[in-house]
Amino acid sequence: MARILACGAFLKNAACLLDTQSPAAPLWSAQHGDLSDPAACAALEQSVRTLLAQAGGRSDAVAHDLHPDFFSTHLALRLAHENGVTAIAVQHHHAHIAAVLAEHGAHHNTASPVLGIALDGVGLGTDGLAWGGEVLLVDGAQCERVGHLSPLALPGGDVAAREPWRMGAAALQACGMAEQIVARFAAAVGAQAARTIHTMLQRGLNCPETTAAGRWFDALAGLLGLSVRQQQEAQAAIALEQAAAHHLQQHPLMVNPSHWAINSCGEIDLRPLLRSEVLKVDVHNAQAVEAACARFHLTLADALCAHTIAQAQTKQLGDVALGGGCFFNRILTQRIVSQLKAAGLNVLQTKSLSCGDAGLALGQAWVAARTINIHINTPVALMEYA
């Protein structure tokens, strides 16, 4: 028996206390919001201390995100020191897949490895880069990256996630078409801003890389003129999905396998789609834009499935778990699920738990329990936030 306190994600933070003797009833905090807000940080600290008090004042380990600078990480380290227990860092996307496994428990054999597709906006990877478009091999506390989307630059760092035109510029640069950045974006953002981002990308100045699926959605929305600057989270991705849905309601669409490439390292390259179709679209033609949005969704899904199915065959695995906020996207999710099932794979998804960051703490706790050799083989049932 062990009690694991998990401090949750940076975005949509919620903490969780998992009693491995009674995994059907984890204790949850309220959702605190994003930890960029000092009030959310204060609320998280109050919540985890309340959770500990409810559990008799102790835990056997404290789980936290791999990122060293998050408030939740600092809090976990402080609590572990105060209580004389181990603090366990859990990679963000490993936790997303683990949250699915925790919900399913012995419904499938959690002692066996599974493949996971983790798609979201950001999470620190084990190589120090921003991940978010990952194919993982999860074996309890062990997690191996066996595939990922090809990286895009983040011109200006985190601000690029709020300004999809920057991601569009990064996609042009990735396609060897950086000379088009100013002509394509000057009218929307100003010639000086476009020239500055062009220079940053060409020189690699403040342009960390990311494999995040969310940033690929932003890049497409920026290139197709659907979003320049986001007023709220996922605004660009939602616009892209709505445009795709409108097209697919009226037109069947075939996907060309030549629109992606997968190298021997498992890097899934979507640049062929950009070069052959997206960058040729007249952004003033609504029907053409909608068709490009639809083709992007289906191509992304098919490319991820092609690699995952190949990995399942090579490793002789039958289960694939899906986690991360991009799975709120119905077109992407339905396409991935149908492709995997058609290949004879068992697809595991969250049930009552959020597939996004609000449910991440359970996955952190599950991995931490496995790290200290506590196996949870019964499914975690319906959960309510306190």
C-alpha positions as CSV (number, residue, x, y, z in Angstrom):
1,M,0.0,0.0,0.0
2,A,1.2,3.5,-0.8
3,R,-0.2,7.0,-1.1
4,I,1.0,9.1,-4.0
5,L,0.5,12.8,-4.1
6,A,0.7,14.3,-7.6
7,C,1.0,18.0,-8.2
8,G,-0.4,18.1,-11.8
9,A,0.3,20.1,-14.9
10,F,1.2,23.7,-15.5
11,L,-2.0,24.4,-17.5
12,K,-5.4,23.6,-16.1
13,N,-3.7,22.4,-12.9
14,A,-5.4,20.0,-10.6
15,A,-3.7,17.8,-8.0
16,C,-4.5,14.2,-7.0
17,L,-3.8,11.9,-4.1
18,L,-3.9,8.2,-5.1
19,D,-4.2,5.5,-2.5
20,T,-2.9,2.4,-4.2
21,Q,-4.9,0.3,-1.8
22,S,-8.1,2.0,-2.9
23,P,-7.4,3.2,-6.5
24,A,-11.1,3.5,-7.3
25,A,-11.4,6.6,-5.2
26,P,-8.5,9.0,-5.7
27,L,-8.8,12.4,-4.0
28,W,-8.8,15.4,-6.3
29,S,-8.3,19.0,-5.7
30,A,-10.3,21.7,-7.5
31,Q,-9.0,22.8,-10.8
32,H,-6.8,25.8,-10.2
33,G,-6.2,27.1,-13.7
34,D,-2.7,27.9,-15.1
35,L,0.3,28.2,-12.8
36,S,1.4,31.4,-14.5
37,D,-1.2,33.0,-12.1
38,P,0.1,33.5,-8.6
39,A,-3.4,32.9,-7.2
40,A,-3.5,29.5,-8.9
41,C,-0.1,28.6,-7.3
42,A,-1.4,29.6,-3.9
43,A,-4.5,27.6,-4.4
44,L,-2.5,24.5,-5.5
45,E,-0.4,24.7,-2.3
46,Q,-3.5,25.0,-0.2
47,S,-5.1,22.1,-2.0
48,V,-2.2,19.7,-1.7
49,R,-1.9,20.3,2.0
50,T,-5.6,19.7,2.3
51,L,-5.3,16.5,0.4
52,L,-2.4,15.4,2.7
53,A,-4.5,16.2,5.8
54,Q,-7.4,14.1,4.4
55,A,-5.0,11.2,4.1
56,G,-3.7,11.5,7.6
57,G,-0.9,13.9,6.9
58,R,1.4,11.7,4.9
59,S,2.2,10.4,1.4
60,D,4.9,7.9,0.3
61,A,6.0,9.9,-2.7
62,V,5.3,13.2,-4.4
63,A,5.0,13.2,-8.2
64,H,5.6,16.3,-10.4
65,D,6.2,17.4,-14.0
66,L,9.7,17.0,-15.4
67,H,10.0,20.7,-16.0
68,P,12.4,22.1,-13.3
69,D,11.0,25.7,-13.3
70,F,7.3,25.0,-12.7
71,F,5.8,26.1,-9.4
72,S,4.3,22.6,-9.0
73,T,7.8,21.1,-9.3
74,H,9.2,23.5,-6.6
75,L,6.2,22.7,-4.4
76,A,6.6,18.9,-4.8
77,L,10.3,19.1,-3.9
78,R,9.5,21.2,-0.8
79,L,6.8,18.8,0.3
80,A,8.9,15.8,-0.3
81,H,11.7,17.3,1.8
82,E,9.3,18.3,4.6
83,N,7.9,14.8,4.8
84,G,11.1,12.9,4.1
85,V,9.8,11.1,1.0
86,T,10.9,10.8,-2.6
87,A,10.0,13.3,-5.2
88,I,9.5,11.7,-8.6
89,A,9.6,13.6,-11.9
90,V,7.3,12.3,-14.6
91,Q,7.6,13.3,-18.2
92,H,4.4,15.1,-19.3
93,H,3.4,12.8,-22.2
94,H,4.3,9.7,-20.3
95,A,1.8,11.0,-17.7
96,H,-0.9,11.5,-20.4
97,I,-0.7,7.9,-21.5
98,A,-0.5,6.7,-17.9
99,A,-3.7,8.5,-17.0
100,V,-5.5,6.4,-19.6
101,L,-3.9,3.2,-18.3
102,A,-4.9,4.2,-14.7
103,E,-8.6,4.5,-15.8
104,H,-8.5,1.2,-17.6
105,G,-6.5,-0.7,-15.0
106,A,-6.9,-4.5,-15.2
107,H,-9.5,-4.0,-17.9
108,H,-6.4,-4.6,-20.0
109,N,-3.1,-6.0,-18.7
110,T,-1.2,-3.0,-17.4
111,A,1.7,-5.2,-16.7
112,S,2.3,-5.3,-20.5
113,P,3.8,-2.5,-22.6
114,V,1.5,-0.3,-24.6
115,L,2.0,2.2,-27.4
116,G,0.8,5.7,-26.7
117,I,0.0,8.6,-29.0
118,A,0.3,11.8,-27.0
119,L,-0.8,15.0,-28.8
120,D,-0.9,18.4,-27.2
121,G,0.6,21.9,-27.2
122,V,3.7,21.5,-25.0
123,G,5.5,19.4,-22.5
124,L,9.2,19.2,-21.6
125,G,10.8,16.2,-23.2
126,T,13.6,14.1,-21.8
127,D,16.0,15.7,-24.3
128,G,15.2,19.2,-23.0
129,L,13.1,20.2,-26.0
130,A,9.4,21.0,-26.2
131,W,7.4,17.8,-27.1
132,G,3.8,17.4,-28.0
133,G,3.4,15.1,-31.1
134,E,4.7,11.8,-29.7
135,V,4.5,8.1,-30.2
136,L,5.6,6.4,-27.0
137,L,6.3,2.9,-25.8
138,V,5.1,2.8,-22.2
139,D,6.1,0.0,-19.9
140,G,5.0,1.0,-16.4
141,A,7.6,3.5,-15.1
142,Q,9.6,3.2,-18.3
143,C,8.8,5.3,-21.3
144,E,10.6,5.3,-24.7
145,R,10.0,7.7,-27.5
146,V,9.6,5.7,-30.7
147,G,8.3,8.4,-33.0
148,H,7.4,12.1,-33.1
149,L,6.3,14.8,-35.5
150,S,9.1,16.7,-37.2
151,P,10.1,19.8,-35.3
152,L,9.1,23.4,-36.0
153,A,10.9,26.5,-34.7
154,L,9.1,28.7,-32.1
155,P,10.2,32.2,-33.2
156,G,10.1,34.2,-30.0
157,G,9.6,31.2,-27.8
158,D,6.3,30.9,-25.9
159,V,4.8,34.0,-27.7
160,A,4.7,31.9,-30.9
161,A,2.0,29.8,-29.3
162,R,-0.2,32.9,-29.0
163,E,0.5,34.2,-32.6
164,P,-0.1,31.5,-35.2
165,W,1.3,33.6,-38.0
166,R,4.7,33.1,-36.4
167,M,4.2,29.3,-36.6
168,G,3.2,29.8,-40.2
169,A,6.5,31.6,-40.8
170,A,8.3,28.7,-39.0
171,A,6.6,26.2,-41.4
172,L,7.7,28.2,-44.4
173,Q,11.3,28.2,-43.1
174,A,11.1,24.5,-42.4
175,C,10.0,24.0,-46.1
176,G,13.0,26.0,-47.4
177,M,10.7,28.9,-48.3
178,A,11.7,31.5,-45.8
179,E,11.9,34.1,-48.5
180,Q,8.1,34.0,-48.7
181,I,7.6,35.1,-45.0
182,V,7.5,38.8,-45.6
183,A,5.3,38.7,-48.7
184,R,2.8,36.3,-47.0
185,F,2.5,38.0,-43.6
186,A,3.4,41.7,-44.0
187,A,-0.2,42.8,-44.7
188,A,-1.5,41.1,-41.6
189,V,1.2,41.9,-39.1
190,G,3.3,44.7,-40.6
191,A,6.4,44.5,-42.8
192,Q,8.7,45.2,-39.9
193,A,7.3,42.3,-37.7
194,A,7.5,40.0,-40.7
195,R,11.1,40.9,-41.5
196,T,12.1,40.5,-37.8
197,I,10.7,37.0,-37.6
198,H,12.3,36.1,-41.0
199,T,15.7,37.3,-39.6
200,M,15.2,35.4,-36.3
201,L,14.4,32.2,-38.1
202,Q,17.2,32.5,-40.6
203,R,19.7,33.1,-37.8
204,G,18.2,30.8,-35.2
205,L,17.8,33.6,-32.7
206,N,15.4,32.7,-29.9
207,C,13.8,30.0,-32.0
208,P,13.7,26.8,-29.8
209,E,12.2,23.8,-31.5
210,T,9.0,21.9,-30.8
211,T,7.4,18.7,-32.0
212,A,4.0,19.7,-30.6
213,A,0.9,18.8,-32.7
214,G,-0.7,22.0,-31.3
215,R,1.9,24.1,-32.9
216,W,1.4,22.3,-36.3
217,F,-2.3,23.2,-36.0
218,D,-1.3,26.8,-35.3
219,A,1.1,26.8,-38.3
220,L,-1.7,25.7,-40.7
221,A,-4.1,28.2,-39.3
222,G,-1.5,31.0,-39.8
223,L,-0.6,29.9,-43.3
224,L,-4.3,29.7,-44.3
225,G,-5.2,33.0,-42.8
226,L,-7.6,31.6,-40.2
227,S,-5.7,33.1,-37.2
228,V,-3.1,35.7,-36.8
229,R,-3.1,36.2,-33.1
230,Q,-5.1,34.1,-30.6
231,Q,-7.4,35.8,-28.2
232,Q,-7.9,32.5,-26.2
233,E,-6.3,29.1,-26.0
234,A,-6.7,26.8,-28.9
235,Q,-8.6,29.4,-30.9
236,A,-6.6,28.6,-34.1
237,A,-7.0,24.9,-33.7
238,I,-10.7,25.2,-33.2
239,A,-11.0,27.4,-36.3
240,L,-9.1,24.8,-38.3
241,E,-11.3,21.9,-37.0
242,Q,-14.5,23.8,-37.8
243,A,-13.3,24.6,-41.4
244,A,-12.4,21.0,-41.9
245,A,-15.7,19.7,-40.5
246,H,-17.6,22.0,-42.8
247,H,-15.7,20.6,-45.8
248,L,-16.0,17.0,-44.8
249,Q,-19.8,17.2,-44.3
250,Q,-20.1,17.9,-48.0
251,H,-17.1,16.3,-49.7
252,P,-15.4,12.9,-49.4
253,L,-11.7,13.2,-49.2
254,M,-8.9,10.9,-50.1
255,V,-5.4,11.1,-48.4
256,N,-2.3,10.8,-50.5
257,P,0.4,8.8,-48.6
258,S,3.1,10.8,-50.4
259,H,2.0,13.8,-48.4
260,W,4.1,12.6,-45.4
261,A,7.4,10.8,-44.8
262,I,8.7,8.8,-41.9
263,N,12.5,8.4,-41.5
264,S,14.4,5.6,-39.8
265,C,14.4,7.5,-36.5
266,G,10.6,7.7,-36.4
267,E,10.3,11.3,-37.4
268,I,7.0,12.0,-39.1
269,D,7.4,14.7,-41.6
270,L,4.4,16.7,-42.8
271,R,6.3,19.1,-45.0
272,P,5.4,17.2,-48.2
273,L,1.7,18.2,-47.6
274,L,2.6,21.8,-47.1
275,R,4.7,22.0,-50.2
276,S,2.3,20.1,-52.5
277,E,-1.0,21.6,-51.4
278,V,-1.2,24.0,-48.4
279,L,1.3,26.6,-49.6
280,K,-0.5,26.7,-53.0
281,V,-3.9,27.5,-51.5
282,D,-5.6,30.8,-52.4
283,V,-6.4,32.0,-48.8
284,H,-9.2,34.2,-50.2
285,N,-11.0,31.0,-51.5
286,A,-13.0,29.8,-48.6
287,Q,-13.7,26.4,-50.1
288,A,-10.0,25.8,-50.9
289,V,-9.0,26.8,-47.4
290,E,-11.6,24.4,-45.9
291,A,-10.4,21.5,-48.1
292,A,-6.8,22.2,-47.0
293,C,-7.9,22.1,-43.3
294,A,-9.6,18.8,-43.9
295,R,-6.7,17.3,-45.7
296,F,-4.3,18.4,-42.9
297,H,-6.4,16.6,-40.3
298,L,-6.7,13.4,-42.2
299,T,-3.0,13.4,-43.2
300,L,-1.8,14.0,-39.7
301,A,-4.0,11.2,-38.4
302,D,-3.0,8.8,-41.1
303,A,0.7,9.5,-40.8
304,L,0.6,9.0,-37.0
305,C,-1.4,5.7,-37.5
306,A,1.0,4.4,-40.2
307,H,3.9,4.8,-37.8
308,T,2.1,3.5,-34.8
309,I,0.8,0.4,-36.6
310,A,4.3,-0.4,-37.9
311,Q,5.6,-0.1,-34.3
312,A,2.9,-2.4,-33.0
313,Q,3.7,-5.0,-35.6
314,T,7.5,-4.8,-35.0
315,K,7.1,-4.9,-31.2
316,Q,4.1,-7.4,-31.3
317,L,1.9,-5.1,-29.2
318,G,-1.9,-4.9,-29.4
319,D,-2.8,-1.9,-27.3
320,V,-2.6,1.8,-28.1
321,A,-3.5,4.5,-25.6
322,L,-4.5,8.1,-26.7
323,G,-3.8,11.1,-24.5
324,G,-3.3,14.8,-24.7
325,G,-5.5,17.8,-25.4
326,C,-5.5,17.4,-29.1
327,F,-7.8,14.5,-28.6
328,F,-10.6,17.0,-27.9
329,N,-10.6,17.4,-31.7
330,R,-13.3,15.0,-32.9
331,I,-12.1,14.7,-36.6
332,L,-8.6,13.8,-35.5
333,T,-9.7,11.4,-32.8
334,Q,-12.3,9.6,-34.9
335,R,-9.8,9.2,-37.8
336,I,-7.1,7.8,-35.5
337,V,-9.4,5.5,-33.7
338,S,-10.9,4.1,-36.9
339,Q,-7.5,3.5,-38.5
340,L,-6.0,1.8,-35.4
341,K,-9.1,-0.4,-35.0
342,A,-9.1,-1.3,-38.7
343,A,-5.5,-2.6,-38.1
344,G,-6.7,-4.9,-35.3
345,L,-5.4,-2.8,-32.4
346,N,-7.2,-2.2,-29.1
347,V,-7.6,1.5,-28.6
348,L,-7.7,2.9,-25.0
349,Q,-9.0,6.4,-24.3
350,T,-9.9,8.3,-21.2
351,K,-13.5,7.8,-20.1
352,S,-14.6,10.1,-17.3
353,L,-11.2,11.7,-17.0
354,S,-10.2,14.7,-19.2
355,C,-7.8,13.7,-22.0
356,G,-6.0,17.1,-21.4
357,D,-4.0,18.5,-18.7
358,A,-6.8,18.6,-16.1
359,G,-6.5,14.8,-15.7
360,L,-2.7,14.6,-15.9
361,A,-2.1,14.3,-12.1
362,L,-3.5,10.8,-12.1
363,G,-1.0,9.7,-14.7
364,Q,1.8,11.2,-12.7
365,A,0.6,9.3,-9.6
366,W,0.4,6.0,-11.6
367,V,3.9,6.4,-12.9
368,A,5.3,7.3,-9.5
369,A,3.6,4.2,-8.0
370,R,5.2,2.0,-10.6
371,T,8.5,3.7,-9.9
372,I,8.4,2.6,-6.3
373,N,7.2,-0.8,-7.4
374,I,3.5,-0.5,-6.5
375,H,1.4,-1.9,-9.2
376,I,-2.2,-0.7,-9.7
377,N,-4.1,-3.3,-11.6
378,T,-7.7,-2.3,-10.9
379,P,-9.4,0.4,-13.0
380,V,-9.7,3.9,-11.4
381,A,-13.5,4.5,-11.6
382,L,-15.5,7.6,-12.1
383,M,-13.8,10.6,-10.5
384,E,-15.1,13.9,-9.4
385,Y,-13.1,17.0,-8.7
386,A,-13.4,18.1,-5.1
